[in-house]
Amino acid sequence: MTKFEFIERLKKESIRPGEYCIVLDKITDAPLVLGCVWESNIWKIYQTKERSGHFIIEEFNDENEAFDFFYETILFYA
């Protein structure tokens, strides 16, 4: 799915990933974030913990693959 489809699906299904916030526009080191961003010509799925910065979970060249994977990741925490 595309980024737009992902956003619409989260709204429609009222999915909330527990204590985590979802960030789609930048990589941040804020606590408890799950994110998917386009950076350096690649889609990066990342996570932050309460105190230790961010780490990349997975990288994709394809937007659809990235957001399909990110959706499944969000469901894991929901």
C-alpha positions as CSV (number, residue, x, y, z in Angstrom):
1,M,0.0,0.0,0.0
2,T,1.1,3.6,-0.5
3,K,1.7,6.1,2.3
4,F,-1.6,7.7,1.6
5,E,-3.4,4.3,1.7
6,F,-1.6,3.5,5.0
7,I,-2.8,6.7,6.6
8,E,-6.4,6.2,5.4
9,R,-6.4,2.6,6.6
10,L,-5.1,3.5,10.1
11,K,-7.9,6.1,10.4
12,K,-10.6,3.8,9.1
13,E,-9.6,0.9,11.4
14,S,-8.7,3.1,14.4
15,I,-5.4,1.3,14.9
16,R,-3.3,2.6,17.7
17,P,0.2,1.0,18.4
18,G,0.0,0.9,22.2
19,E,2.2,3.5,23.8
20,Y,4.0,4.2,20.5
21,C,3.5,7.3,18.3
22,I,3.7,7.0,14.5
23,V,6.0,9.4,12.6
24,L,6.0,9.5,8.8
25,D,7.9,12.6,7.9
26,K,11.4,12.3,9.6
27,I,13.6,10.2,11.7
28,T,13.4,11.2,15.3
29,D,15.0,10.0,18.6
30,A,11.9,10.9,20.6
31,P,10.9,8.1,22.9
32,L,8.5,5.4,21.8
33,V,8.2,6.1,18.1
34,L,7.5,3.7,15.2
35,G,8.3,5.4,11.9
36,C,8.5,5.0,8.1
37,V,10.3,7.7,6.2
38,W,11.8,8.3,2.7
39,E,15.4,9.1,3.2
40,S,18.4,8.9,0.8
41,N,16.2,7.3,-1.9
42,I,15.1,4.4,0.4
43,W,12.1,3.8,2.7
44,K,13.3,3.2,6.3
45,I,11.2,1.6,9.0
46,Y,12.5,2.5,12.4
47,Q,11.7,2.3,16.1
48,T,12.8,4.2,19.2
49,K,12.8,3.0,22.8
50,E,12.2,5.0,25.9
51,R,15.8,6.3,26.2
52,S,18.2,5.0,23.5
53,G,17.6,6.8,20.2
54,H,16.4,5.1,17.0
55,F,17.3,2.0,15.1
56,I,16.4,0.8,11.6
57,I,14.1,-2.2,11.5
58,E,14.0,-2.7,7.8
59,E,14.7,-0.8,4.5
60,F,12.8,-1.0,1.2
61,N,13.2,0.4,-2.3
62,D,9.5,0.1,-2.9
63,E,6.9,2.3,-1.2
64,N,4.2,-0.5,-1.3
65,E,6.4,-3.1,0.3
66,A,7.6,-0.6,2.9
67,F,4.1,0.4,4.0
68,D,2.8,-3.2,3.9
69,F,5.6,-4.2,6.2
70,F,5.1,-1.1,8.4
71,Y,1.3,-1.9,8.7
72,E,2.1,-5.4,9.9
73,T,4.6,-3.9,12.4
74,I,2.0,-1.5,13.7
75,L,-0.5,-4.4,14.2
76,F,2.1,-6.2,16.3
77,Y,2.1,-3.3,18.8
78,A,-1.6,-2.6,18.7
